[in-house]
Amino acid sequence: MKQFMDKDFLLNNETAKVLFHDYAKDMPVIDYHCHVEPADIANDRKFENITQLWLGGDHYKWRLMRSNGVDERFITGDADDRDKFQKYAESLPRAAGNPLYHWSHLELQRYFDCELPINGDTAQEIWEITHKRLETMSVRSIIARSNVKVIATTDDPTDSLEWHSKIRSDRDFNVTVIPCFRPDKVVNIEKPDFPEYVNKLSVCSGVAITSVETLFQALSKRLDVFGEMGCRSSDHALNYVVFTPDERNMAELVLKKALTGKPLNSYEIDVYKTVMMSFFGKQYAERGWVMQLHYGAVRDTNTRMFHSLGPDTGFDCIGLTQGSIRISDFLDSLDSNGLLPKTILYSVDPSDNALLDSIIGCFQGPEVAGKIQHGSAWWFNDTKDGIQAQLLSLAGQGVLGNFIGMLTDSRSFLSYTRHEYFRRILCDLLGCWVERGEYHPNIKALGSMVQDISYNNVARYFNFEV
């Protein structure tokens, strides 16, 4: 029996061990999509205890605890932090096969040098060990220990970016922290707070927004500001990928209706969103930015809990997307005008893997190898099996060696271990192919591929100078 989560964890053959330990393990990290707070980096935040670091804002862990029957008071409520941690520690051993079981132990090992299994009986000892270590740990020390070179946060167009500016001016911090443009609120015209948001954007940009053209002007100004802060990418969270024929005149009427609070039908909403997404795609292409499209999640399914806790609290699920025609039509509309940006596609539905891998092969270009990417296994799919399934699908239909690899997509500063988790799974998969005689055993060439997927490809793709 193998030792629990030892140095060869997930590495089930000798080739995999060589690839990981000699080539992948020490590669730096570029976390090109995450949800950490830039203010925490700017202020070099320190955490009082492991609960603040582990359970603060982590809806993955919240869902696990709820599924174990834990009262909400110990999850997002006012219970004592020590008691909250106890409830998580008691819940985790029951989550066999859940990536949280692996992630939590990796984080405990890598950041606290603690090899204890996490359970109700060890909770007090772990609490004491982590409490002692946290006295000398801070956000920046965690980032440094994780060998992170670039962090791209997720930021609304109206964000002042003051914390990014502060980080950028700090000569003692040598990690690049840049914003990522996330304009969901200006795209989601059907939301009741849309008029209020447009007014906020108008004030922020200094442009009176009364038409689609002035809306474009306001957004262009904010794109310029983000660009000055080093932004290289956008991110769009779409319930579904939208595309209707570009009807600018109708979009004008739809915008005016929405700004006066009048209800919209589904066709009007789709027309407006198509016009907006086409505008953004062209802007990104002209600026050399990467466009990321995350789609397919059904959000806030539990209305009672949504009204109690708000969005992003663990009540979203996988939806049926049926988006292949819309995705290809949208990409084609940009490509036809020579304005298709580098694009990363993510679906929360694992059955879309082959669909996305077939689509990306239709729109590649000479600007960079793998111009259109099938993004890493996202959200409900970043399990061991989900990561492997995404890699197998991409390898089967595309060019695995051009893949830009893993990201955390997390609000936790300890989540950089997910890069290690991914690299172990990648090395094990490649090692299996070698040892079954399905790939030539050229370790140097394989090692180079592993390092490219782990780090080099993403640095080239985003033009990061690191």
C-alpha positions in Angstrom: 0.0 0.0 0.0 1.3 3.4 -1.0 1.9 6.0 1.7 -0.9 8.6 2.0 -0.2 11.6 -0.3 3.6 11.2 -0.3 6.0 12.8 -2.7 4.8 10.5 -5.5 1.1 11.2 -4.9 -0.9 10.6 -8.1 2.3 9.5 -9.9 1.7 5.9 -10.7 4.6 5.1 -13.0 8.3 5.8 -13.1 8.1 8.1 -16.2 5.5 10.2 -14.4 7.8 10.5 -11.3 10.7 11.7 -13.5 8.5 14.2 -15.4 7.1 15.7 -12.3 10.1 15.8 -10.0 12.7 16.8 -12.6 10.6 19.0 -14.9 7.3 20.2 -13.5 7.6 20.6 -9.8 9.8 23.7 -9.7 8.3 25.6 -12.6 6.9 29.0 -11.5 3.2 29.7 -11.5 1.2 32.2 -13.6 -2.3 32.4 -12.2 -4.0 34.0 -15.1 -7.5 33.8 -13.7 -8.5 34.1 -10.0 -10.7 35.9 -7.6 -8.3 37.0 -4.8 -8.7 40.5 -3.5 -5.9 42.8 -4.7 -6.3 44.8 -1.5 -5.1 41.8 0.5 -1.9 41.7 -1.6 -1.4 45.5 -1.4 -1.8 45.4 2.4 0.0 42.1 2.8 -2.8 40.8 4.9 -2.2 38.4 7.8 -4.9 35.9 8.8 -5.7 35.2 12.5 -6.5 31.6 12.0 -7.0 28.8 9.5 -10.7 29.3 9.4 -10.3 32.8 8.0 -7.8 31.5 5.4 -9.7 28.3 4.4 -13.4 29.0 4.9 -13.6 32.8 4.2 -15.4 33.0 0.8 -14.7 29.4 -0.3 -18.1 28.1 -1.6 -16.5 24.8 -2.5 -16.0 24.1 1.2 -19.3 25.6 2.1 -21.1 23.2 -0.2 -19.3 20.2 1.3 -20.2 21.2 4.8 -23.9 21.7 3.9 -23.9 18.3 2.2 -22.7 16.9 5.5 -25.7 18.5 7.4 -23.7 21.2 9.1 -25.8 24.1 10.2 -25.3 27.4 8.3 -24.2 29.1 11.5 -20.9 27.1 11.2 -20.5 27.9 7.5 -21.3 31.5 6.8 -22.8 32.4 10.1 -21.6 33.9 13.4 -20.2 30.7 15.0 -16.7 30.9 16.6 -13.9 30.3 14.1 -12.6 27.4 16.0 -16.0 25.7 15.9 -16.3 26.3 12.2 -12.9 24.7 11.6 -14.0 21.7 13.7 -17.1 21.2 11.6 -15.0 21.3 8.4 -12.5 18.9 9.8 -15.3 16.5 10.8 -16.9 16.7 7.3 -13.8 16.2 5.2 -13.1 12.5 5.8 -16.5 11.7 4.5 -15.6 13.4 1.2 -13.6 10.6 -0.4 -13.1 11.3 -4.1 -13.8 15.0 -3.7 -10.9 17.2 -4.7 -11.2 19.2 -1.5 -9.9 16.2 0.3 -6.7 16.3 -1.7 -6.5 20.1 -1.9 -6.9 20.6 1.8 -4.2 18.1 2.6 -1.8 19.6 0.0 -2.3 23.0 1.5 -1.7 21.7 5.0 1.5 20.0 3.8 2.9 22.7 1.6 2.2 25.8 3.7 2.3 24.4 7.3 4.6 21.4 6.9 1.9 19.3 8.6 1.4 15.7 7.5 -1.6 15.0 9.8 -4.8 13.7 8.3 -7.6 16.1 8.7 -10.4 14.9 10.8 -12.3 15.7 14.0 -9.7 14.1 16.2 -6.8 16.0 14.7 -8.6 19.3 14.4 -7.2 20.8 17.6 -3.6 19.9 16.9 -3.9 21.2 13.3 -5.5 24.4 14.7 -2.6 24.9 17.0 0.1 24.1 14.3 -1.5 26.4 11.7 -2.2 29.2 14.3 1.5 29.2 15.3 2.7 29.3 11.6 0.2 32.0 10.7 1.9 34.4 13.2 4.8 34.6 10.7 2.8 34.2 7.4 1.2 36.8 5.3 -0.4 37.0 1.8 2.9 38.0 0.2 4.9 35.3 1.9 2.3 32.7 0.7 2.7 34.0 -2.8 6.5 33.9 -2.6 6.5 30.4 -1.2 4.2 29.3 -4.1 6.7 30.6 -6.7 4.1 32.8 -8.3 5.2 35.2 -11.0 2.0 36.7 -12.3 -1.5 37.1 -10.7 -4.5 38.3 -12.8 -7.4 39.3 -10.5 -11.0 39.7 -11.7 -12.2 43.3 -11.8 -15.3 45.3 -12.7 -15.0 48.1 -15.3 -15.9 50.6 -12.7 -13.2 49.5 -10.2 -10.8 52.3 -9.3 -7.9 49.8 -9.5 -6.3 51.7 -6.6 -5.0 48.6 -5.1 -3.3 47.5 -8.3 -1.8 50.9 -8.5 -0.4 50.6 -5.0 1.0 47.1 -5.7 2.6 48.3 -8.9 4.4 51.2 -7.2 5.8 48.9 -4.5 9.4 48.2 -5.5 9.8 45.6 -2.7 7.2 43.3 -4.3 8.4 41.6 -7.5 5.3 39.7 -8.4 3.2 41.1 -11.3 -0.4 41.7 -10.2 -2.7 42.9 -13.0 -6.4 43.3 -13.4 -8.7 41.3 -15.7 -11.6 43.1 -17.3 -15.0 41.5 -16.1 -17.9 43.5 -17.7 -20.7 41.1 -16.8 -22.9 43.9 -15.3 -23.0 45.9 -18.4 -23.8 42.9 -20.5 -26.6 41.6 -18.3 -29.2 44.1 -19.4 -32.0 41.9 -18.0 -30.9 42.4 -14.4 -33.0 44.9 -12.3 -29.9 46.9 -11.2 -28.8 47.5 -14.8 -29.8 51.2 -15.0 -28.1 51.9 -11.7 -24.9 50.2 -13.0 -24.9 52.2 -16.2 -25.2 55.4 -14.2 -22.2 54.2 -12.1 -20.2 53.5 -15.3 -21.2 56.9 -16.6 -19.8 58.6 -13.5 -16.7 56.5 -13.5 -15.9 57.1 -17.2 -17.0 60.7 -17.4 -19.2 59.9 -20.3 -23.0 60.6 -20.3 -24.4 57.2 -21.4 -27.6 57.8 -23.5 -27.0 55.5 -26.4 -25.0 52.4 -27.6 -22.4 54.7 -29.0 -21.8 56.6 -25.8 -21.9 53.3 -23.9 -19.0 52.1 -26.2 -17.2 55.3 -25.5 -17.4 54.9 -21.8 -16.3 51.3 -22.0 -13.4 52.2 -24.3 -12.2 54.7 -21.7 -12.3 52.1 -19.0 -10.5 49.6 -21.2 -7.7 52.2 -21.7 -7.4 52.6 -17.9 -7.2 48.8 -17.4 -4.6 48.6 -20.2 -2.5 51.2 -18.4 -2.5 48.9 -15.4 -1.1 46.0 -17.4 -4.4 44.2 -18.2 -4.0 41.5 -20.8 -7.3 39.7 -20.7 -11.0 39.9 -20.1 -13.4 37.4 -18.6 -17.1 36.9 -19.3 -19.4 34.7 -17.2 -22.3 33.8 -19.5 -25.3 31.7 -18.7 -25.1 30.7 -22.4 -23.1 31.9 -25.3 -25.3 34.4 -27.2 -25.4 35.2 -30.9 -28.0 36.8 -33.1 -27.4 38.8 -36.2 -25.8 42.1 -35.2 -28.8 44.5 -35.1 -27.3 47.7 -33.9 -30.5 49.7 -34.4 -32.6 47.3 -32.4 -29.9 47.3 -29.7 -30.3 51.1 -29.5 -34.0 50.7 -28.8 -33.4 47.9 -26.3 -30.9 50.0 -24.3 -33.2 52.9 -24.1 -36.0 50.6 -22.8 -33.8 49.1 -20.2 -32.6 52.5 -18.9 -36.2 53.5 -18.4 -37.0 50.3 -16.5 -39.2 48.7 -19.2 -39.3 44.9 -19.4 -37.4 43.2 -22.3 -38.2 40.0 -24.1 -35.6 37.2 -24.6 -34.9 38.2 -28.3 -34.3 41.8 -27.3 -31.9 40.7 -24.6 -30.0 38.5 -27.0 -29.7 41.2 -29.6 -28.2 43.6 -27.1 -25.8 41.0 -25.7 -24.7 40.1 -29.2 -23.9 43.7 -30.0 -22.0 44.1 -26.7 -20.0 40.9 -27.0 -19.1 41.8 -30.6 -17.9 45.2 -29.4 -15.8 43.6 -26.7 -14.3 40.9 -29.0 -13.2 43.6 -31.5 -11.7 45.7 -28.7 -9.7 42.8 -27.3 -8.4 41.9 -30.8 -7.2 45.5 -31.4 -5.6 45.6 -28.0 -4.0 42.2 -28.2 -5.9 41.0 -25.2 -7.2 37.5 -24.4 -10.9 36.9 -24.3 -12.1 34.3 -21.8 -15.7 33.0 -22.0 -17.0 31.0 -19.1 -20.4 29.6 -19.8 -23.1 27.1 -18.8 -23.6 27.7 -15.1 -27.1 28.0 -13.7 -26.7 30.5 -10.9 -28.5 31.1 -7.6 -30.7 28.1 -7.9 -31.8 28.2 -4.3 -33.8 31.5 -4.1 -34.2 31.3 -0.4 -30.5 31.1 0.2 -29.8 33.6 -2.5 -32.0 36.2 -0.7 -30.3 35.3 2.6 -26.6 35.2 1.5 -26.4 36.7 -2.0 -24.6 35.4 -5.1 -21.4 33.2 -5.2 -22.2 31.4 -2.0 -22.4 27.8 -3.3 -25.9 27.5 -4.9 -25.0 27.3 -8.6 -25.1 24.2 -10.7 -24.3 22.8 -14.2 -26.8 23.7 -16.9 -27.5 22.2 -20.3 -25.8 24.6 -22.7 -26.4 23.5 -26.3 -24.1 26.2 -27.4 -22.1 24.9 -30.3 -23.8 26.8 -33.1 -23.8 30.1 -31.2 -20.2 29.7 -30.2 -19.0 29.0 -33.7 -21.2 31.8 -35.1 -19.9 34.3 -32.6 -16.2 33.4 -33.3 -16.9 33.4 -37.0 -18.4 36.8 -36.9 -15.2 38.2 -35.4 -12.9 36.2 -37.6 -14.7 37.3 -40.7 -13.7 40.9 -39.9 -10.1 39.9 -39.0 -10.9 40.8 -35.4 -11.0 37.4 -33.5 -8.9 37.8 -30.4 -7.0 35.1 -28.6 -9.8 33.2 -26.9 -10.2 30.7 -24.1 -13.4 28.7 -23.9 -14.6 27.1 -20.7 -17.9 25.1 -20.3 -19.1 24.0 -16.9 -20.8 21.0 -18.6 -18.2 18.2 -19.0 -20.1 16.8 -21.9 -19.0 19.9 -23.9 -15.3 18.8 -23.9 -15.4 17.3 -27.4 -17.6 20.1 -28.7 -15.1 22.7 -27.6 -12.1 20.8 -28.9 -13.8 20.5 -32.3 -14.7 24.2 -32.3 -11.2 25.5 -31.4 -9.7 23.6 -34.3 -11.8 25.7 -36.7 -10.5 29.1 -35.7 -6.8 28.8 -35.0 -4.4 31.3 -36.4 -0.7 32.1 -36.9 -0.5 34.8 -34.2 0.4 32.3 -31.5 0.3 28.5 -31.2 -3.0 27.5 -29.8 -4.7 30.9 -30.4 -8.1 29.5 -29.5 -7.9 27.4 -26.3 -10.1 25.0 -24.5 -9.6 26.2 -21.0 -8.7 24.0 -18.1 -11.3 21.9 -16.4 -13.6 24.5 -14.7 -15.5 24.6 -11.4 -17.4 21.3 -11.0 -14.8 19.7 -13.3 -11.5 20.4 -11.6 -11.6 17.0 -10.0 -8.9 14.4 -10.7 -11.1 12.7 -13.2 -12.4 15.9 -14.7 -8.9 17.3 -15.3 -7.9 14.0 -16.9 -11.0 14.0 -19.1 -10.3 17.5 -20.3 -6.7 16.6 -21.1 -7.7 13.4 -22.9 -10.3 15.3 -25.0 -7.9 18.1 -25.9 -5.1 15.7 -26.7 -7.4 13.5 -28.9 -8.6 16.4 -31.1 -6.0 19.1 -30.7 -2.4 19.8 -29.8 -1.9 19.1 -26.1 1.6 20.6 -26.2 0.2 24.0 -26.9 -2.2 24.0 -23.9 -1.8 26.9 -21.5 -2.5 24.8 -18.4 -4.0 25.4 -15.0 -5.4 28.3 -13.1 -6.8 28.6 -9.6 -10.1 30.4 -10.2 -10.1 30.8 -6.5 -10.6 33.3 -3.7 -8.0 31.6 -1.5 -4.3 32.4 -1.4 -3.6 28.7 -0.6 -5.1 27.5 -3.8 -1.8 27.6 -5.8 -1.4 24.0 -4.8 -4.0 23.3 -7.6 -1.3 24.0 -10.1 0.7 21.2 -8.4 -2.3 18.9 -8.5 -2.8 19.5 -12.2 0.9 19.0 -13.0 0.9 15.6 -11.2 -2.2 14.5 -13.1 -0.6 15.7 -16.4 2.7 13.9 -15.7 0.9 10.7 -14.8 -1.1 10.7 -18.0 2.0 11.3 -20.2 3.9 8.7 -18.2 1.1 6.1 -18.8 1.3 6.7 -22.5 5.0 6.2 -22.5 5.0 3.1 -20.4 2.2 1.5 -22.6 4.3 2.2 -25.7 1.9 4.8 -27.0 4.4 7.7 -27.0 8.2 7.7 -27.6 10.2 7.6 -24.4 12.2 10.8 -25.1 12.2 12.2 -21.6 13.9 15.4 -22.6 11.2 16.2 -25.2 8.4 15.1 -22.8 10.0 17.2 -20.0 10.0 20.2 -22.3 6.3 19.7 -23.1 5.5 19.4 -19.4 7.3 22.7 -18.7 5.5 24.4 -21.6 2.1 23.3 -20.4 3.0 24.2 -16.8 4.4 27.7 -17.5 6.0 28.6 -20.8 2.9 28.4 -23.0 0.9 30.7 -20.8 3.7 33.2 -20.6 3.9 33.3 -24.4 0.2 33.4 -24.8 -0.4 36.4 -22.6 2.9 38.0 -23.6 4.1 38.1 -20.0 7.7 39.3 -19.6 8.7 37.1 -16.7 
